[in-house]
Structures are given as structure tokens and as C-alpha cells.
Amino acid sequence: MRYLPNLLFALSLPVGLLGYGLGVTLVTTLLPDQANGVLVLFIPLLIAGLCMMPFVIPFFDRKAKRDLAAHRAEEARAKEDDPKPRKRG
């Protein structure tokens, strides 16, 4: 389970490519007259991004939790080293 977010992050690119291909197929099927338009670029990118999100979120969530824990530890260390408390306001 330790490497699961890394594995999911690595799998996000193939899933995104599949999502992009699905989006291109969907747009060209539903809107054949817009086959060379901007919609063929942006709608598949949106679909690919939505497909990749469940795979990418655990990776960045773990990094954010690690950084938050380090920040809190640094604040606690600074609070212990401070001889007198500061007044706020």
C-alpha cells in the first residue's frame, strides 16, 4: 500500500490517453461538422483530465500531508525555542 499512489500516478497517463481518444471519438461522432474546430481539442482534454483525476489525487494528497506535517513540526520546534510568547494584535 505504500507505493499505491505512485503506481496510480504512473497509470494516470495511459488512462488520460484513453480518455482523450474517447473524447475525440465522442466529439467527431456527435459533431461531425466541427471535426477540425477547437472543440476537438478542448473537449477531449477535459475528458482526459477528468479520467486522470482519480489517479493523480492520491499522489498529491500524500505529498500535501507530508508537507503539512513538516510545517507543523517546524512551527512546534520554533515555539519551543521561543523564550517569550508574542502578543498578537
QUICOR-V261336 format. One record per run of one state. SS is the DSSP state (alpha for helix, beta for strand, coil for the rest). FROM is the first residue (numbers start at 1). TO is the last residue. If there is no record, write none. Layout:
# QUICOR-V261336
ss:SS from:FROM to:TO
ss:SS from:FROM to:TO
This chain:
# QUICOR-V261336
ss:coil from:1 to:3
ss:alpha from:4 to:30
ss:coil from:31 to:31
ss:alpha from:32 to:34
ss:coil from:35 to:38
ss:alpha from:39 to:81
ss:coil from:82 to:89
